[in-house]
Amino acid sequence: MKKQKLVYRYVRYDGKALDAKREVSYELKLSSRMLLDELCFNWNKERLETAINSSIDTGNKKKFFQLSKEYRHYIWE
């Protein structure tokens, strides 16, 4: 079987130059996604804790039970 040869010929490109984009690694994408998820989780949990505390201070039982039901998702293990 004969070996195949490749012959490259370079031609000057007269069009607009293209910018090559570098692909972001999977590990970097995953770690950034996990960091953002953790930040959102902590922010939502703190917001709910503040709302629960304010409903306790005002004596609003209906709002307290509603918020505590939502808060269970954040403390479930």
N, CA, C and O atoms as a Maestro MAE file, in Angstrom:
{
 s_m_m2io_version
 :::
 2.0.0
}

f_m_ct {
 s_m_title
 :::
 protein
 m_atom[308] {
  # First column is atom index #
  i_m_mmod_type
  r_m_x_coord
  r_m_y_coord
  r_m_z_coord
  i_m_residue_number
  s_m_chain_name
  s_m_pdb_residue_name
  s_m_pdb_atom_name
  i_m_atomic_number
  :::
  1 25 0.844 -1.166 0.000 1 A "MET " " N  " 7
  2 3 0.000 0.000 0.000 1 A "MET " " CA " 6
  3 2 0.893 1.233 0.000 1 A "MET " " C  " 6
  4 15 1.827 1.337 0.794 1 A "MET " " O  " 8
  5 25 0.597 2.154 -0.889 2 A "LYS " " N  " 7
  6 3 1.400 3.368 -1.002 2 A "LYS " " CA " 6
  7 2 1.044 4.328 0.118 2 A "LYS " " C  " 6
  8 15 -0.106 4.398 0.551 2 A "LYS " " O  " 8
  9 25 2.030 5.056 0.576 3 A "LYS " " N  " 7
  10 3 1.789 6.089 1.580 3 A "LYS " " CA " 6
  11 2 1.161 7.294 0.894 3 A "LYS " " C  " 6
  12 15 1.547 7.686 -0.207 3 A "LYS " " O  " 8
  13 25 0.193 7.857 1.573 4 A "GLN " " N  " 7
  14 3 -0.452 9.033 1.023 4 A "GLN " " CA " 6
  15 2 0.307 10.260 1.470 4 A "GLN " " C  " 6
  16 15 0.758 10.353 2.612 4 A "GLN " " O  " 8
  17 25 0.443 11.200 0.553 5 A "LYS " " N  " 7
  18 3 1.134 12.435 0.870 5 A "LYS " " CA " 6
  19 2 0.148 13.586 0.836 5 A "LYS " " C  " 6
  20 15 -0.752 13.644 -0.002 5 A "LYS " " O  " 8
  21 25 0.350 14.506 1.780 6 A "LEU " " N  " 7
  22 3 -0.463 15.710 1.797 6 A "LEU " " CA " 6
  23 2 0.407 16.876 1.370 6 A "LEU " " C  " 6
  24 15 1.537 17.031 1.833 6 A "LEU " " O  " 8
  25 25 -0.124 17.676 0.499 7 A "VAL " " N  " 7
  26 3 0.586 18.853 0.052 7 A "VAL " " CA " 6
  27 2 -0.243 20.066 0.428 7 A "VAL " " C  " 6
  28 15 -1.387 20.208 -0.005 7 A "VAL " " O  " 8
  29 25 0.337 20.937 1.233 8 A "TYR " " N  " 7
  30 3 -0.349 22.145 1.652 8 A "TYR " " CA " 6
  31 2 0.115 23.308 0.805 8 A "TYR " " C  " 6
  32 15 1.300 23.447 0.504 8 A "TYR " " O  " 8
  33 25 -0.830 24.132 0.429 9 A "ARG " " N  " 7
  34 3 -0.501 25.311 -0.347 9 A "ARG " " CA " 6
  35 2 -1.079 26.513 0.374 9 A "ARG " " C  " 6
  36 15 -2.285 26.571 0.616 9 A "ARG " " O  " 8
  37 25 -0.251 27.456 0.714 10 A "TYR " " N  " 7
  38 3 -0.670 28.647 1.447 10 A "TYR " " CA " 6
  39 2 -1.017 29.757 0.483 10 A "TYR " " C  " 6
  40 15 -0.261 30.069 -0.437 10 A "TYR " " O  " 8
  41 25 -2.199 30.359 0.718 11 A "VAL " " N  " 7
  42 3 -2.677 31.445 -0.119 11 A "VAL " " CA " 6
  43 2 -3.006 32.609 0.805 11 A "VAL " " C  " 6
  44 15 -3.598 32.417 1.867 11 A "VAL " " O  " 8
  45 25 -2.629 33.791 0.409 12 A "ARG " " N  " 7
  46 3 -2.890 34.971 1.221 12 A "ARG " " CA " 6
  47 2 -4.393 35.230 1.276 12 A "ARG " " C  " 6
  48 15 -5.069 35.221 0.248 12 A "ARG " " O  " 8
  49 25 -4.913 35.461 2.487 13 A "TYR " " N  " 7
  50 3 -6.331 35.710 2.706 13 A "TYR " " CA " 6
  51 2 -6.566 37.209 2.698 13 A "TYR " " C  " 6
  52 15 -5.942 37.941 3.467 13 A "TYR " " O  " 8
  53 25 -7.458 37.671 1.837 14 A "ASP " " N  " 7
  54 3 -7.703 39.102 1.692 14 A "ASP " " CA " 6
  55 2 -8.914 39.589 2.495 14 A "ASP " " C  " 6
  56 15 -9.186 40.790 2.513 14 A "ASP " " O  " 8
  57 25 -9.624 38.714 3.139 15 A "GLY " " N  " 7
  58 3 -10.831 39.089 3.866 15 A "GLY " " CA " 6
  59 2 -10.509 39.607 5.264 15 A "GLY " " C  " 6
  60 15 -9.352 39.823 5.624 15 A "GLY " " O  " 8
  61 25 -11.583 39.799 6.038 16 A "LYS " " N  " 7
  62 3 -11.460 40.293 7.405 16 A "LYS " " CA " 6
  63 2 -10.850 39.201 8.286 16 A "LYS " " C  " 6
  64 15 -11.175 38.023 8.142 16 A "LYS " " O  " 8
  65 25 -9.968 39.605 9.193 17 A "ALA " " N  " 7
  66 3 -9.307 38.647 10.075 17 A "ALA " " CA " 6
  67 2 -10.300 38.084 11.089 17 A "ALA " " C  " 6
  68 15 -11.168 38.806 11.580 17 A "ALA " " O  " 8
  69 25 -10.177 36.821 11.395 18 A "LEU " " N  " 7
  70 3 -11.047 36.149 12.352 18 A "LEU " " CA " 6
  71 2 -10.325 36.005 13.683 18 A "LEU " " C  " 6
  72 15 -9.120 35.756 13.724 18 A "LEU " " O  " 8
  73 25 -11.074 36.163 14.769 19 A "ASP " " N  " 7
  74 3 -10.506 35.962 16.096 19 A "ASP " " CA " 6
  75 2 -10.869 34.565 16.569 19 A "ASP " " C  " 6
  76 15 -12.036 34.174 16.558 19 A "ASP " " O  " 8
  77 25 -9.871 33.830 16.979 20 A "ALA " " N  " 7
  78 3 -10.117 32.478 17.492 20 A "ALA " " CA " 6
  79 2 -10.483 32.574 18.967 20 A "ALA " " C  " 6
  80 15 -9.849 33.305 19.728 20 A "ALA " " O  " 8
  81 25 -11.502 31.838 19.359 21 A "LYS " " N  " 7
  82 3 -11.926 31.834 20.756 21 A "LYS " " CA " 6
  83 2 -11.422 30.571 21.426 21 A "LYS " " C  " 6
  84 15 -11.482 29.477 20.865 21 A "LYS " " O  " 8
  85 25 -10.929 30.748 22.626 22 A "ARG " " N  " 7
  86 3 -10.398 29.615 23.369 22 A "ARG " " CA " 6
  87 2 -11.535 28.966 24.159 22 A "ARG " " C  " 6
  88 15 -12.320 29.656 24.809 22 A "ARG " " O  " 8
  89 25 -11.614 27.672 24.099 23 A "GLU " " N  " 7
  90 3 -12.656 26.938 24.800 23 A "GLU " " CA " 6
  91 2 -12.336 26.890 26.294 23 A "GLU " " C  " 6
  92 15 -11.199 26.636 26.692 23 A "GLU " " O  " 8
  93 25 -13.351 27.138 27.105 24 A "VAL " " N  " 7
  94 3 -13.189 27.097 28.551 24 A "VAL " " CA " 6
  95 2 -13.256 25.644 28.995 24 A "VAL " " C  " 6
  96 15 -14.112 24.889 28.531 24 A "VAL " " O  " 8
  97 25 -12.362 25.250 29.886 25 A "SER " " N  " 7
  98 3 -12.285 23.857 30.301 25 A "SER " " CA " 6
  99 2 -13.512 23.445 31.111 25 A "SER " " C  " 6
  100 15 -14.183 24.280 31.719 25 A "SER " " O  " 8
  101 25 -13.787 22.163 31.107 26 A "TYR " " N  " 7
  102 3 -14.945 21.628 31.815 26 A "TYR " " CA " 6
  103 2 -14.825 21.863 33.313 26 A "TYR " " C  " 6
  104 15 -15.816 22.190 33.967 26 A "TYR " " O  " 8
  105 25 -13.632 21.702 33.864 27 A "GLU " " N  " 7
  106 3 -13.429 21.886 35.297 27 A "GLU " " CA " 6
  107 2 -13.733 23.315 35.720 27 A "GLU " " C  " 6
  108 15 -14.319 23.546 36.777 27 A "GLU " " O  " 8
  109 25 -13.334 24.271 34.894 28 A "LEU " " N  " 7
  110 3 -13.595 25.675 35.202 28 A "LEU " " CA " 6
  111 2 -15.089 25.977 35.131 28 A "LEU " " C  " 6
  112 15 -15.620 26.700 35.975 28 A "LEU " " O  " 8
  113 25 -15.763 25.428 34.132 29 A "LYS " " N  " 7
  114 3 -17.209 25.616 34.018 29 A "LYS " " CA " 6
  115 2 -17.929 25.013 35.223 29 A "LYS " " C  " 6
  116 15 -18.836 25.624 35.788 29 A "LYS " " O  " 8
  117 25 -17.513 23.807 35.606 30 A "LEU " " N  " 7
  118 3 -18.159 23.123 36.722 30 A "LEU " " CA " 6
  119 2 -17.934 23.860 38.035 30 A "LEU " " C  " 6
  120 15 -18.872 24.046 38.810 30 A "LEU " " O  " 8
  121 25 -16.710 24.279 38.289 31 A "SER " " N  " 7
  122 3 -16.419 24.964 39.547 31 A "SER " " CA " 6
  123 2 -17.134 26.314 39.615 31 A "SER " " C  " 6
  124 15 -17.608 26.703 40.683 31 A "SER " " O  " 8
  125 25 -17.221 27.034 38.494 32 A "SER " " N  " 7
  126 3 -17.939 28.312 38.510 32 A "SER " " CA " 6
  127 2 -19.431 28.103 38.718 32 A "SER " " C  " 6
  128 15 -20.071 28.885 39.421 32 A "SER " " O  " 8
  129 25 -19.995 27.056 38.114 33 A "ARG " " N  " 7
  130 3 -21.417 26.749 38.306 33 A "ARG " " CA " 6
  131 2 -21.691 26.384 39.764 33 A "ARG " " C  " 6
  132 15 -22.692 26.815 40.338 33 A "ARG " " O  " 8
  133 25 -20.798 25.588 40.364 34 A "MET " " N  " 7
  134 3 -20.981 25.186 41.760 34 A "MET " " CA " 6
  135 2 -20.869 26.386 42.703 34 A "MET " " C  " 6
  136 15 -21.601 26.478 43.688 34 A "MET " " O  " 8
  137 25 -19.958 27.293 42.398 35 A "LEU " " N  " 7
  138 3 -19.793 28.495 43.216 35 A "LEU " " CA " 6
  139 2 -21.047 29.374 43.138 35 A "LEU " " C  " 6
  140 15 -21.528 29.865 44.160 35 A "LEU " " O  " 8
  141 25 -21.568 29.569 41.939 36 A "LEU " " N  " 7
  142 3 -22.786 30.372 41.783 36 A "LEU " " CA " 6
  143 2 -23.985 29.713 42.467 36 A "LEU " " C  " 6
  144 15 -24.807 30.398 43.075 36 A "LEU " " O  " 8
  145 25 -24.086 28.388 42.369 37 A "ASP " " N  " 7
  146 3 -25.174 27.689 43.047 37 A "ASP " " CA " 6
  147 2 -25.077 27.850 44.558 37 A "ASP " " C  " 6
  148 15 -26.087 28.062 45.229 37 A "ASP " " O  " 8
  149 25 -23.871 27.751 45.090 38 A "GLU " " N  " 7
  150 3 -23.672 27.915 46.531 38 A "GLU " " CA " 6
  151 2 -24.029 29.329 46.981 38 A "GLU " " C  " 6
  152 15 -24.659 29.510 48.023 38 A "GLU " " O  " 8
  153 25 -23.628 30.328 46.201 39 A "LEU " " N  " 7
  154 3 -23.956 31.718 46.543 39 A "LEU " " CA " 6
  155 2 -25.463 31.963 46.523 39 A "LEU " " C  " 6
  156 15 -26.000 32.609 47.424 39 A "LEU " " O  " 8
  157 25 -26.142 31.454 45.506 40 A "CYS " " N  " 7
  158 3 -27.597 31.623 45.414 40 A "CYS " " CA " 6
  159 2 -28.302 30.891 46.556 40 A "CYS " " C  " 6
  160 15 -29.255 31.408 47.139 40 A "CYS " " O  " 8
  161 25 -27.828 29.694 46.869 41 A "PHE " " N  " 7
  162 3 -28.422 28.920 47.959 41 A "PHE " " CA " 6
  163 2 -28.306 29.677 49.277 41 A "PHE " " C  " 6
  164 15 -29.288 29.808 50.008 41 A "PHE " " O  " 8
  165 25 -27.115 30.173 49.580 42 A "ASN " " N  " 7
  166 3 -26.904 30.900 50.840 42 A "ASN " " CA " 6
  167 2 -27.712 32.189 50.894 42 A "ASN " " C  " 6
  168 15 -28.243 32.544 51.947 42 A "ASN " " O  " 8
  169 25 -27.809 32.894 49.765 43 A "TRP " " N  " 7
  170 3 -28.570 34.146 49.737 43 A "TRP " " CA " 6
  171 2 -30.052 33.881 49.973 43 A "TRP " " C  " 6
  172 15 -30.694 34.580 50.756 43 A "TRP " " O  " 8
  173 25 -30.595 32.871 49.296 44 A "ASN " " N  " 7
  174 3 -32.011 32.539 49.469 44 A "ASN " " CA " 6
  175 2 -32.308 32.056 50.889 44 A "ASN " " C  " 6
  176 15 -33.344 32.389 51.464 44 A "ASN " " O  " 8
  177 25 -31.397 31.274 51.442 45 A "LYS " " N  " 7
  178 3 -31.586 30.776 52.805 45 A "LYS " " CA " 6
  179 2 -31.580 31.936 53.803 45 A "LYS " " C  " 6
  180 15 -32.416 31.989 54.706 45 A "LYS " " O  " 8
  181 25 -30.645 32.853 53.637 46 A "GLU " " N  " 7
  182 3 -30.577 34.005 54.541 46 A "GLU " " CA " 6
  183 2 -31.805 34.899 54.403 46 A "GLU " " C  " 6
  184 15 -32.306 35.427 55.395 46 A "GLU " " O  " 8
  185 25 -32.288 35.070 53.178 47 A "ARG " " N  " 7
  186 3 -33.483 35.882 52.951 47 A "ARG " " CA " 6
  187 2 -34.693 35.264 53.635 47 A "ARG " " C  " 6
  188 15 -35.502 35.971 54.235 47 A "ARG " " O  " 8
  189 25 -34.817 33.934 53.545 48 A "LEU " " N  " 7
  190 3 -35.922 33.260 54.214 48 A "LEU " " CA " 6
  191 2 -35.810 33.351 55.733 48 A "LEU " " C  " 6
  192 15 -36.813 33.537 56.422 48 A "LEU " " O  " 8
  193 25 -34.592 33.221 56.253 49 A "GLU " " N  " 7
  194 3 -34.399 33.344 57.703 49 A "GLU " " CA " 6
  195 2 -34.817 34.729 58.189 49 A "GLU " " C  " 6
  196 15 -35.454 34.858 59.235 49 A "GLU " " O  " 8
  197 25 -34.461 35.756 57.432 50 A "THR " " N  " 7
  198 3 -34.839 37.120 57.795 50 A "THR " " CA " 6
  199 2 -36.362 37.295 57.760 50 A "THR " " C  " 6
  200 15 -36.936 37.927 58.646 50 A "THR " " O  " 8
  201 25 -37.005 36.741 56.750 51 A "ALA " " N  " 7
  202 3 -38.457 36.845 56.635 51 A "ALA " " CA " 6
  203 2 -39.147 36.073 57.759 51 A "ALA " " C  " 6
  204 15 -40.158 36.527 58.295 51 A "ALA " " O  " 8
  205 25 -38.608 34.914 58.115 52 A "ILE " " N  " 7
  206 3 -39.183 34.137 59.219 52 A "ILE " " CA " 6
  207 2 -39.046 34.898 60.527 52 A "ILE " " C  " 6
  208 15 -39.989 34.964 61.316 52 A "ILE " " O  " 8
  209 25 -37.880 35.468 60.754 53 A "ASN " " N  " 7
  210 3 -37.672 36.234 61.984 53 A "ASN " " CA " 6
  211 2 -38.600 37.448 62.060 53 A "ASN " " C  " 6
  212 15 -39.118 37.769 63.130 53 A "ASN " " O  " 8
  213 25 -38.807 38.112 60.941 54 A "SER " " N  " 7
  214 3 -39.703 39.276 60.959 54 A "SER " " CA " 6
  215 2 -41.155 38.848 61.174 54 A "SER " " C  " 6
  216 15 -41.918 39.567 61.818 54 A "SER " " O  " 8
  217 25 -41.547 37.683 60.643 55 A "SER " " N  " 7
  218 3 -42.913 37.206 60.880 55 A "SER " " CA " 6
  219 2 -43.100 36.796 62.335 55 A "SER " " C  " 6
  220 15 -44.199 36.936 62.874 55 A "SER " " O  " 8
  221 25 -42.049 36.291 62.984 56 A "ILE " " N  " 7
  222 3 -42.126 35.978 64.409 56 A "ILE " " CA " 6
  223 2 -42.267 37.271 65.215 56 A "ILE " " C  " 6
  224 15 -43.054 37.349 66.158 56 A "ILE " " O  " 8
  225 25 -41.488 38.280 64.825 57 A "ASP " " N  " 7
  226 3 -41.549 39.559 65.545 57 A "ASP " " CA " 6
  227 2 -42.919 40.221 65.427 57 A "ASP " " C  " 6
  228 15 -43.402 40.822 66.387 57 A "ASP " " O  " 8
  229 25 -43.544 40.116 64.263 58 A "THR " " N  " 7
  230 3 -44.850 40.742 64.068 58 A "THR " " CA " 6
  231 2 -45.994 39.855 64.550 58 A "THR " " C  " 6
  232 15 -47.119 40.334 64.697 58 A "THR " " O  " 8
  233 25 -45.730 38.569 64.799 59 A "GLY " " N  " 7
  234 3 -46.768 37.660 65.282 59 A "GLY " " CA " 6
  235 2 -47.673 37.128 64.196 59 A "GLY " " C  " 6
  236 15 -48.805 36.733 64.473 59 A "GLY " " O  " 8
  237 25 -47.200 37.108 62.971 60 A "ASN " " N  " 7
  238 3 -47.987 36.625 61.834 60 A "ASN " " CA " 6
  239 2 -47.771 35.108 61.692 60 A "ASN " " C  " 6
  240 15 -46.790 34.671 61.090 60 A "ASN " " O  " 8
  241 25 -48.690 34.317 62.247 61 A "LYS " " N  " 7
  242 3 -48.535 32.861 62.243 61 A "LYS " " CA " 6
  243 2 -48.682 32.266 60.850 61 A "LYS " " C  " 6
  244 15 -47.951 31.348 60.478 61 A "LYS " " O  " 8
  245 25 -49.626 32.791 60.084 62 A "LYS " " N  " 7
  246 3 -49.876 32.254 58.737 62 A "LYS " " CA " 6
  247 2 -48.634 32.400 57.861 62 A "LYS " " C  " 6
  248 15 -48.240 31.455 57.178 62 A "LYS " " O  " 8
  249 25 -48.023 33.571 57.880 63 A "LYS " " N  " 7
  250 3 -46.814 33.811 57.089 63 A "LYS " " CA " 6
  251 2 -45.645 32.972 57.615 63 A "LYS " " C  " 6
  252 15 -44.824 32.477 56.843 63 A "LYS " " O  " 8
  253 25 -45.585 32.819 58.961 64 A "PHE " " N  " 7
  254 3 -44.520 32.022 59.555 64 A "PHE " " CA " 6
  255 2 -44.583 30.572 59.078 64 A "PHE " " C  " 6
  256 15 -43.561 29.999 58.700 64 A "PHE " " O  " 8
  257 25 -45.774 29.977 59.092 65 A "PHE " " N  " 7
  258 3 -45.909 28.586 58.667 65 A "PHE " " CA " 6
  259 2 -45.607 28.417 57.179 65 A "PHE " " C  " 6
  260 15 -45.016 27.418 56.771 65 A "PHE " " O  " 8
  261 25 -46.011 29.385 56.380 66 A "GLN " " N  " 7
  262 3 -45.730 29.333 54.941 66 A "GLN " " CA " 6
  263 2 -44.219 29.405 54.689 66 A "GLN " " C  " 6
  264 15 -43.679 28.626 53.904 66 A "GLN " " O  " 8
  265 25 -43.546 30.338 55.356 67 A "LEU " " N  " 7
  266 3 -42.106 30.494 55.160 67 A "LEU " " CA " 6
  267 2 -41.316 29.326 55.744 67 A "LEU " " C  " 6
  268 15 -40.298 28.923 55.182 67 A "LEU " " O  " 8
  269 25 -41.778 28.785 56.860 68 A "SER " " N  " 7
  270 3 -41.065 27.649 57.445 68 A "SER " " CA " 6
  271 2 -41.198 26.409 56.564 68 A "SER " " C  " 6
  272 15 -40.298 25.571 56.524 68 A "SER " " O  " 8
  273 25 -42.322 26.296 55.858 69 A "LYS " " N  " 7
  274 3 -42.490 25.191 54.911 69 A "LYS " " CA " 6
  275 2 -41.500 25.319 53.748 69 A "LYS " " C  " 6
  276 15 -40.944 24.316 53.300 69 A "LYS " " O  " 8
  277 25 -41.279 26.529 53.263 70 A "GLU " " N  " 7
  278 3 -40.290 26.763 52.212 70 A "GLU " " CA " 6
  279 2 -38.869 26.539 52.725 70 A "GLU " " C  " 6
  280 15 -38.001 26.056 51.998 70 A "GLU " " O  " 8
  281 25 -38.649 26.899 53.988 71 A "TYR " " N  " 7
  282 3 -37.309 26.807 54.580 71 A "TYR " " CA " 6
  283 2 -36.870 25.359 54.787 71 A "TYR " " C  " 6
  284 15 -35.672 25.084 54.864 71 A "TYR " " O  " 8
  285 25 -37.816 24.435 54.877 72 A "ARG " " N  " 7
  286 3 -37.473 23.026 55.072 72 A "ARG " " CA " 6
  287 2 -36.589 22.482 53.960 72 A "ARG " " C  " 6
  288 15 -35.781 21.585 54.199 72 A "ARG " " O  " 8
  289 25 -36.729 23.004 52.764 73 A "HIS " " N  " 7
  290 3 -35.912 22.540 51.634 73 A "HIS " " CA " 6
  291 2 -34.429 22.901 51.833 73 A "HIS " " C  " 6
  292 15 -33.546 22.234 51.295 73 A "HIS " " O  " 8
  293 25 -34.175 23.941 52.596 74 A "TYR " " N  " 7
  294 3 -32.805 24.391 52.791 74 A "TYR " " CA " 6
  295 2 -32.099 23.670 53.954 74 A "TYR " " C  " 6
  296 15 -30.871 23.697 54.042 74 A "TYR " " O  " 8
  297 25 -32.862 23.035 54.836 75 A "ILE " " N  " 7
  298 3 -32.220 22.350 55.954 75 A "ILE " " CA " 6
  299 2 -32.348 20.839 55.844 75 A "ILE " " C  " 6
  300 15 -31.868 20.115 56.716 75 A "ILE " " O  " 8
  301 25 -32.983 20.356 54.794 76 A "TRP " " N  " 7
  302 3 -33.165 18.914 54.589 76 A "TRP " " CA " 6
  303 2 -31.836 18.289 54.212 76 A "TRP " " C  " 6
  304 15 -31.107 18.815 53.371 76 A "TRP " " O  " 8
  305 25 -31.526 17.167 54.838 77 A "GLU " " N  " 7
  306 3 -30.278 16.451 54.512 77 A "GLU " " CA " 6
  307 2 -30.551 15.007 54.271 77 A "GLU " " C  " 6
  308 15 -29.628 14.243 53.985 77 A "GLU " " O  " 8
  :::
 }
 m_bond[307] {
  # First column is bond index #
  i_m_from
  i_m_to
  i_m_order
  :::
  1 1 2 1
  2 2 3 1
  3 3 4 2
  4 3 5 1
  5 5 6 1
  6 6 7 1
  7 7 8 2
  8 7 9 1
  9 9 10 1
  10 10 11 1
  11 11 12 2
  12 11 13 1
  13 13 14 1
  14 14 15 1
  15 15 16 2
  16 15 17 1
  17 17 18 1
  18 18 19 1
  19 19 20 2
  20 19 21 1
  21 21 22 1
  22 22 23 1
  23 23 24 2
  24 23 25 1
  25 25 26 1
  26 26 27 1
  27 27 28 2
  28 27 29 1
  29 29 30 1
  30 30 31 1
  31 31 32 2
  32 31 33 1
  33 33 34 1
  34 34 35 1
  35 35 36 2
  36 35 37 1
  37 37 38 1
  38 38 39 1
  39 39 40 2
  40 39 41 1
  41 41 42 1
  42 42 43 1
  43 43 44 2
  44 43 45 1
  45 45 46 1
  46 46 47 1
  47 47 48 2
  48 47 49 1
  49 49 50 1
  50 50 51 1
  51 51 52 2
  52 51 53 1
  53 53 54 1
  54 54 55 1
  55 55 56 2
  56 55 57 1
  57 57 58 1
  58 58 59 1
  59 59 60 2
  60 59 61 1
  61 61 62 1
  62 62 63 1
  63 63 64 2
  64 63 65 1
  65 65 66 1
  66 66 67 1
  67 67 68 2
  68 67 69 1
  69 69 70 1
  70 70 71 1
  71 71 72 2
  72 71 73 1
  73 73 74 1
  74 74 75 1
  75 75 76 2
  76 75 77 1
  77 77 78 1
  78 78 79 1
  79 79 80 2
  80 79 81 1
  81 81 82 1
  82 82 83 1
  83 83 84 2
  84 83 85 1
  85 85 86 1
  86 86 87 1
  87 87 88 2
  88 87 89 1
  89 89 90 1
  90 90 91 1
  91 91 92 2
  92 91 93 1
  93 93 94 1
  94 94 95 1
  95 95 96 2
  96 95 97 1
  97 97 98 1
  98 98 99 1
  99 99 100 2
  100 99 101 1
  101 101 102 1
  102 102 103 1
  103 103 104 2
  104 103 105 1
  105 105 106 1
  106 106 107 1
  107 107 108 2
  108 107 109 1
  109 109 110 1
  110 110 111 1
  111 111 112 2
  112 111 113 1
  113 113 114 1
  114 114 115 1
  115 115 116 2
  116 115 117 1
  117 117 118 1
  118 118 119 1
  119 119 120 2
  120 119 121 1
  121 121 122 1
  122 122 123 1
  123 123 124 2
  124 123 125 1
  125 125 126 1
  126 126 127 1
  127 127 128 2
  128 127 129 1
  129 129 130 1
  130 130 131 1
  131 131 132 2
  132 131 133 1
  133 133 134 1
  134 134 135 1
  135 135 136 2
  136 135 137 1
  137 137 138 1
  138 138 139 1
  139 139 140 2
  140 139 141 1
  141 141 142 1
  142 142 143 1
  143 143 144 2
  144 143 145 1
  145 145 146 1
  146 146 147 1
  147 147 148 2
  148 147 149 1
  149 149 150 1
  150 150 151 1
  151 151 152 2
  152 151 153 1
  153 153 154 1
  154 154 155 1
  155 155 156 2
  156 155 157 1
  157 157 158 1
  158 158 159 1
  159 159 160 2
  160 159 161 1
  161 161 162 1
  162 162 163 1
  163 163 164 2
  164 163 165 1
  165 165 166 1
  166 166 167 1
  167 167 168 2
  168 167 169 1
  169 169 170 1
  170 170 171 1
  171 171 172 2
  172 171 173 1
  173 173 174 1
  174 174 175 1
  175 175 176 2
  176 175 177 1
  177 177 178 1
  178 178 179 1
  179 179 180 2
  180 179 181 1
  181 181 182 1
  182 182 183 1
  183 183 184 2
  184 183 185 1
  185 185 186 1
  186 186 187 1
  187 187 188 2
  188 187 189 1
  189 189 190 1
  190 190 191 1
  191 191 192 2
  192 191 193 1
  193 193 194 1
  194 194 195 1
  195 195 196 2
  196 195 197 1
  197 197 198 1
  198 198 199 1
  199 199 200 2
  200 199 201 1
  201 201 202 1
  202 202 203 1
  203 203 204 2
  204 203 205 1
  205 205 206 1
  206 206 207 1
  207 207 208 2
  208 207 209 1
  209 209 210 1
  210 210 211 1
  211 211 212 2
  212 211 213 1
  213 213 214 1
  214 214 215 1
  215 215 216 2
  216 215 217 1
  217 217 218 1
  218 218 219 1
  219 219 220 2
  220 219 221 1
  221 221 222 1
  222 222 223 1
  223 223 224 2
  224 223 225 1
  225 225 226 1
  226 226 227 1
  227 227 228 2
  228 227 229 1
  229 229 230 1
  230 230 231 1
  231 231 232 2
  232 231 233 1
  233 233 234 1
  234 234 235 1
  235 235 236 2
  236 235 237 1
  237 237 238 1
  238 238 239 1
  239 239 240 2
  240 239 241 1
  241 241 242 1
  242 242 243 1
  243 243 244 2
  244 243 245 1
  245 245 246 1
  246 246 247 1
  247 247 248 2
  248 247 249 1
  249 249 250 1
  250 250 251 1
  251 251 252 2
  252 251 253 1
  253 253 254 1
  254 254 255 1
  255 255 256 2
  256 255 257 1
  257 257 258 1
  258 258 259 1
  259 259 260 2
  260 259 261 1
  261 261 262 1
  262 262 263 1
  263 263 264 2
  264 263 265 1
  265 265 266 1
  266 266 267 1
  267 267 268 2
  268 267 269 1
  269 269 270 1
  270 270 271 1
  271 271 272 2
  272 271 273 1
  273 273 274 1
  274 274 275 1
  275 275 276 2
  276 275 277 1
  277 277 278 1
  278 278 279 1
  279 279 280 2
  280 279 281 1
  281 281 282 1
  282 282 283 1
  283 283 284 2
  284 283 285 1
  285 285 286 1
  286 286 287 1
  287 287 288 2
  288 287 289 1
  289 289 290 1
  290 290 291 1
  291 291 292 2
  292 291 293 1
  293 293 294 1
  294 294 295 1
  295 295 296 2
  296 295 297 1
  297 297 298 1
  298 298 299 1
  299 299 300 2
  300 299 301 1
  301 301 302 1
  302 302 303 1
  303 303 304 2
  304 303 305 1
  305 305 306 1
  306 306 307 1
  307 307 308 2
  :::
 }
}
